[in-house]
Amino acid sequence: MALPFSKTTETGHIPIVDFTAFSISNKQRPPVDDAAVQKLAEEIHSAFSTVGFVYLTNHGISQTEVDNVLQTTDKFFGQSKEIKSKYQKGKGSSPDGWDELEREQTNLNRPPDLKESFDVGAVYNENFNWPSDDVVPNFKSTIKNFYEHLSDLGFRVLSAIAIGLNLDPDVFEQYFRNLGTEAGGVQLRFNYYPKVSDIELKPGQIRCGEHTDYGVITLLIQDDAGGLEVGTVDGQFVPATPIPGTILVNVSDLMQRCTSDRLKSTPHRVLVPDEEIKRCKPRRSVAFFFDPDQETTITCLDGTEKYPPVKSGKYIKNMLKNTYKY
């Protein structure tokens, strides 16, 4: 959802949680009654019921893999517009592919976002329009493997959330029966924010406008450029400073709905840096929108009717139709 402007404050705290107990490095997940699991679930619940964001350490995705993925996507974003246009999203016909600069407007009160992106959702679709090896070598295999590792991590985060809510640890898995297909809702997005030193900014324009995410949870990886800010309960914004080796996770709208507001979908944005040295370099991030299948019906898990049932795909598409300019 688009939000009004707010000022940045200098203080704030996003909890850092050691995710070792649920790391994807461990093939087997530990039992629910394990003390480390209970502690982790409590910390995740505390973070998501207050701040809505958490840094995860020891999650099991190596920095080497992250660096390789960013180098691979850098090669794609470095191609000419003519080449990238071959992989452009259709006008609402597919959520997968490339979006050019200023295609998305996440906050309707601001000019379009200063970023381009490439989305990967239906990784198992045989007709997916992958960049060929002569454009970017090993793009498909690199991104597909990364998608699968993030999916594994996403399921483990959802298990921790469920345990913290005193629910069955697998309660959310029913949302993802069509993972990686056109009927699924998971979306892996690579964002590229060009340097702004030679761009004439429109009044109020930033790299990504204030918004909440629409689905269940988002796993976010950012480079060292900074600029991401997270909203607070008093309507201010605080920096989400990049911490090497961590993955940021945030609650999204449908998770707030299905937990009857126990967990918070928090607004966030990406500012244009003030420092000239930072304006002269691009920013890259990876957002893994771990969202339910299109036809999944989202209801309040506590049995109340605080929010009416809603189809995940319909809700997300209704939100997106206001943000994309075709």
N, C-alpha and C positions, 0 to 999 in steps of 0.2 A: 504494500500500500504506500502511496506517495505521502510525504509528510512535509509540514512547514519547516522553515529554516530555524535553526537554533545555534547558539554560540558554543564554542569549544571551551572546556575548562581544562585546567592543567593537572587535575588529580582524578584518580579513578582506579578501579581495580577489577581486572578480569581474572578469576581464579585459575591457577595452574594445577592440573591434576595428573598424577602419575598413573598411566593406563596399563602398567605392566601386567596386572592380573588378567586383562582381556586383550593383550597384545596379539596381533595376527601372527606374530612369530611362534606363538603356541598353537599347534594344530587343534588341540583339545581345549575346550573352554572349561574352566574350573567349576566345581559345584556351587550352587547358589548360596549354600550356607557357609562357604569358605569365608574366613574373617576378612581377607584382603578384598574379596568381591563385595562384601557388605560395606566395607569402608569406602571403596571406590563408588559404589552406587549412591551412598549417602552424599559424597562430595559432588557427584554429578547432579544429583537432585537439588542440592543446595544452590549450586551455581545457576542451574536452569530455572529455578523458581524465584530467583532474585535478579541476576544480571542478564540471563538468557544466553550468555556466551561462556566458553571455557577453553583454555589452552590444554591440549593433551600432549604429554611427553611419553616416551617409550611405547609408542603405538604400534611399532613394527614395520612401518614404511620407511625405508632407508633414505637418507639424504642423497645418496648416489642415484637412486631411482628418480627422485624428485628433480635433481639437476639434469638428468638425461631427458626427462619429459620436457622440461622448460627449454632445453637446447633444441629439442625436436620441434616444438611449437614455434620457437623463435625463427626457425628456418621457414616455416610456413608463413608467418606474419611478415617476414622479410621479402616475400615474393611480390611481384608487381600486382597492381589491382586487376589487371587483365587475367592473370593466372588465378588469383584468389576468387575472382568472380565465377569461375567454373564450378566452384564449390559453394556458391551462395545459397542461403536458404530460399525456398520458394515463398511466395507471398501467403504465408499461413498454411501452406500445404505440407510442410515438414518442419519439425523443430530442430532438425539437424543441419549443420553446415555453418558457413561463415556469414557474419554480419559486419558490414563496413562501419567506419567511424561515424558516430552520431546517429546510428540506426535506432538505438534504444534510448528511451527517455523515462528513467525510473522514477523521477519526481516531476510531475506535470507542472509544478510551479517554477521549474528551472528549464534552461535550454537542454537539448539532448546531451547524452553522456559522451565524454571524450575518451571513448574506447572502441576497439573492435574486438570481436570474439569469434570463437569456433566452438560449436556445440556438438556433443556426441551423446546420443541416447540409445538408439537401436543398434547396438554394436553387433548383434547377432543377425541383423538383417542382411541377407545376401546382396541386396541392391543398394546398400549404403554407399554413398559417393565419397569414398576415401581419397585423399590426395595420393597420387601414384608415387612409386619409388623414384621416378625420375624428377619429381618435384621435391619431395622430402623422403629420403631413404628411411625405410622401416617405420613410417608414420603409423600405419595400421597396427602392427604388432606391438609397438611401444605403448600406444594409447590404449589398446584393448587390454593389455596386461595390467596397466595402471588402473583402468576402470574396474577390473576384477578385484584388485587389491583394496581399492577404496570401498567397493561393495562389501567385502569381508569386514572391513573396519566399521562400516556403517551399521551392519547387523549387530556387531558387538556393542556399539554405542547404544543402539536401541534396546539391547538386552539389559545394559546397565540402567538405562532410563526406566525400563519396566520393573526391574528389581527395586529401584528407588521408589516406585509408585505402589509397591506391594502387589504387582501383577505377575502373571506367568511370564518368565523371561523371553518366551518366544511369541508373545501376543502380537507383536507388530509384523511378524514374518508373513502373515496372511495378506498383508498389503502389497507384497512384492512377488506374486506368483508369475508375473510376466516380465521379470527383470531383463533388460537388454533387448526387448522387442518393441515393436510399434505400439503394442497395447500397454507397455510399461510407462512409468512416469519418471524414472531416474534420468538425470541429465548431468553430464560432465562438461563443464564450460571452462574454456581457456580464454582469459581476458588479457588483452594487450593494450596498455595505455601509452600512447606515444609521448615523446618528450614535448613539453609545452613551451619551450623557450622561443620557438619560432611560429607559434600559433596565436592568432588574434582571438582572445577569449571573448565570448558573448557575455553580457552582464549577467552575473549570477551563475555562470557555467562552472561546473566542477567535473571531476573525472567520473563520478557516479553519484547520482542524486540520492537523497534520503529515502529509504524504503525499508520495509520488512520483506523477508523471503516468504514464499507462498505455500510451500509444502510442509514436510515433517521436520527434517533437520538438514543443515548444510555443513559439509566439511570444507574448510577453506585453507588453502596454502598460499602464502604471499612471499614475494621476494623481499629484499632488504630496503626497498624504496620507501616504504611507509605510506601514510596518508589515510589508512582505514581508521574510522572513528565509530564508536558504539554509543548509542543513546543510553541515558541514565533515567532513573525513575522521576527525577526532578526536571526532565526535559532538556538537560544539557548533553553535550557530547564529549567523550574522552577518547584519547588515542588507543588503538589496539596495536601497540608497538610490535613489529616483527620479532619473534624469538626463534633463533635457529633451531631446527629439529622438531618444532612443534607443529601441530595442526589445530587450527581454531575450529570449534564446532558451535553452531548456534541453533536455537529453536526457531522454527518457522510457524506460519499461521495455522496450518492444519493440526500441528502438535498442540498448540495453545487451545484450539477448539476441542480436540478429543480428550484433553486433560482438564477441561472445564476451567481454564485459566490458571491452573496450578503451575504450569510452566509458561514462560514468557517469550513471545516472539518480539525481539528487540529491534528497533530501527538502527540502521547503520548507513554510512556513506564513505566516499573516498574523495578527499580534498585535493586540489592542486597545491603542490608545495610552495611555500614562500621563498625558501632558499634557492638562489639561482643555480647552485650546483646540482640540486635535485630536479630542477625544472629542465635541466639539460640531459636527463636520462629517462628512459621509459620505465614503466612499472608493469610487472606481470603478476598475475594471480591465477589460481585454479579454484573454481567453485564446484563442488560435487553436490548437486541438489538431490538428496536421497529421498525422493518423493514417491508416493504410492502409485500403483497401477491406475490407468485412466478410469476404470469402472469401479474402483474401490469406493465403497460408501463409508464416509467418516462420521462416526457417532461419538457421543461422550462415553468414555470408557467406565465412568463411575455410575452409569445407569441413569443419570439425570438427563434433562432436556434443556440444559442451559443454551446449547446451540442446536438448531435443527440438523438432521442428516443432510449431507451434501456429497455429491460425487467429486472425487479428487480432481479428475481431469477437467470437469466443467468449471470448478472453482478456479483452478490455476489458469485455464484458458481465458476466463473472464477477466482475470487480473492482467494477463499478458497483453490482451487486445488493446489496452490503453497505453501500453508502454512502447510498442513497436510501431515504427513509421515506415510504411511501404508505399 
